[in-house]
Amino acid sequence: GLFEQYQVTEVQGVATCAMREAKSGALLRDEIEELTGIRLHIISGEDEARLLSNGIIANMGALPSRTLLVDIGGGSTECSLMEGIEVLSTVSTPLGAVRCQEETLLNVPTNEKQEALLRERIRHELEISGLSEACHAAPIPQIIGSSGSIRAILRLIRKDEELPLSCSQKQLSQFTN
């Protein structure tokens, strides 16, 4: 198999939001472990944010300034506020793309009322998580996203580039408006 082909000596399975919240999450974990032989850990949202931070630091090295790391999943969004290689704070919010679409954006295309409800929900979740306060404490010159949702947003913003890796705050604001 692939593990042998790449001479993998250690495998660790990690399950995130869907398995954390599923009533049958532990049962499914046990079945996956039995079928694959891979031990599967259902991790907290904060652990998920920490692992994402570690992955970005391993890939990019120390970040040159205060940076917000964002990963938008299907059921949750994880954020970490970083300085260099230090994680200042992590939060996990129930603001996944699929969850928000299913619970708030009920029509396609959406209407103004649904969009206003989603914006208010996002504001509320960021406030109760403490992330808004932490982010306003000092300037954050860059945000790094690490999910398929982020890549999709960048592709929509930067239609002219095949692999859009960044956008300005102005481009993001124009897009979200």
C-alpha positions in Angstrom: 0.0 0.0 0.0 0.9 3.7 0.1 2.4 3.5 3.6 4.9 0.9 2.5 5.6 2.7 -0.8 6.5 5.9 1.1 8.1 4.0 4.0 5.8 5.4 6.6 6.7 4.3 10.1 4.2 6.2 12.1 0.5 7.0 11.4 -1.8 9.1 13.5 -5.4 9.7 12.6 -7.2 12.8 13.7 -11.0 13.6 13.5 -12.4 17.1 13.8 -15.7 18.9 14.0 -18.0 16.4 12.4 -16.9 13.5 14.6 -16.7 15.8 17.7 -20.4 16.6 17.3 -21.8 13.4 15.9 -23.9 11.4 18.3 -22.3 8.3 16.9 -18.8 9.8 16.6 -17.1 7.4 19.1 -18.8 4.4 17.4 -17.7 5.5 14.0 -14.2 6.1 15.3 -14.1 2.5 16.7 -15.3 1.1 13.3 -12.7 3.1 11.4 -9.9 1.9 13.7 -11.1 -1.7 13.4 -11.2 -1.5 9.5 -7.9 0.4 9.0 -5.8 -0.5 12.1 -5.1 3.3 12.5 -5.8 4.8 15.9 -8.1 7.8 15.5 -8.2 10.7 17.9 -11.2 12.9 18.1 -9.6 16.3 18.9 -11.0 19.5 20.4 -11.4 22.6 18.3 -8.6 24.3 20.2 -6.3 21.3 19.5 -7.3 21.5 15.9 -6.3 25.2 15.8 -3.0 24.4 17.5 -2.2 21.6 15.0 -3.0 23.9 12.1 -0.7 26.5 13.6 2.1 24.0 14.0 1.6 22.9 10.3 1.8 26.5 9.0 4.9 27.2 11.1 6.6 24.0 10.0 5.9 25.0 6.4 6.6 28.8 6.6 8.9 29.2 9.6 8.6 32.0 12.1 6.0 34.6 11.1 7.6 38.1 10.7 4.8 39.9 12.6 1.6 39.4 14.5 -0.5 37.1 12.3 -4.0 35.6 12.4 -4.2 32.0 11.1 -7.7 31.0 9.8 -9.0 27.6 8.7 -12.6 27.5 7.6 -13.9 24.0 7.6 -17.4 22.6 7.0 -18.6 22.7 10.6 -16.2 25.0 12.4 -13.6 27.7 11.8 -10.4 27.6 13.8 -8.3 30.7 14.4 -4.9 31.2 16.0 -3.3 34.5 16.8 0.5 34.2 16.4 3.6 36.2 17.0 6.7 34.6 15.4 6.3 31.0 16.4 4.4 31.7 19.6 0.6 30.9 19.7 -0.9 33.8 21.6 -4.4 32.4 21.5 -6.6 29.8 19.7 -10.3 29.6 19.2 -12.7 27.3 17.5 -16.1 28.7 16.4 -19.2 26.9 15.0 -18.8 29.0 11.8 -18.0 26.3 9.2 -19.0 27.0 5.6 -21.5 24.1 5.4 -23.0 24.8 8.8 -23.5 28.5 8.1 -25.0 27.8 4.7 -27.4 25.2 6.1 -28.5 27.2 9.1 -28.4 30.8 7.8 -28.1 31.1 4.0 -31.2 29.1 3.1 -31.7 30.3 -0.4 -29.4 30.5 -3.4 -28.9 33.3 -4.2 -29.3 34.6 -0.7 -31.3 37.6 0.3 -30.2 40.7 2.4 -32.0 39.4 5.5 -30.0 36.1 5.5 -26.7 37.9 4.8 -27.4 40.3 7.7 -28.2 37.4 10.0 -25.0 35.6 9.0 -22.9 38.8 9.6 -24.5 39.2 13.0 -23.9 35.6 13.9 -20.2 35.9 12.9 -19.8 39.1 14.9 -21.4 37.4 17.9 -19.3 34.2 17.7 -16.1 36.2 17.4 -17.0 38.4 20.3 -17.9 35.5 22.7 -14.7 33.6 21.6 -12.6 36.5 22.7 -11.0 36.7 19.2 -12.3 40.2 18.4 -10.8 41.6 21.6 -7.5 39.8 21.1 -7.3 41.1 17.5 -8.1 44.7 18.4 -5.3 44.7 21.1 -2.6 45.4 18.4 -2.4 45.6 14.6 -2.5 42.4 12.6 -0.7 43.0 9.3 -1.5 39.7 7.8 -4.0 36.8 7.9 -3.0 33.4 6.6 -5.7 31.0 5.6 -5.2 27.2 5.3 -8.3 25.6 4.0 -10.1 24.7 0.8 -12.6 27.4 1.6 -9.9 30.0 1.7 -8.5 28.8 -1.6 -12.0 29.0 -3.1 -12.4 32.6 -1.9 -9.0 33.6 -3.3 -9.9 32.0 -6.7 -13.1 34.0 -6.8 -11.2 37.2 -5.9 -8.2 36.7 -8.2 -9.9 35.3 -11.3 -6.9 36.2 -13.4 -4.4 33.9 -11.6 -4.3 30.2 -11.7 -3.0 29.8 -8.2 -3.9 32.9 -6.2 -1.9 32.9 -3.0 -2.9 36.3 -1.6 -5.1 39.3 -1.8 -5.2 42.7 -0.2 -7.6 43.7 2.5 -9.3 46.0 0.0 -9.9 43.1 -2.4 -11.3 40.9 0.4 -13.6 43.7 1.6 -14.9 44.4 -1.9 -15.5 40.7 -2.4 -17.4 40.2 0.9 -19.5 43.3 0.2 
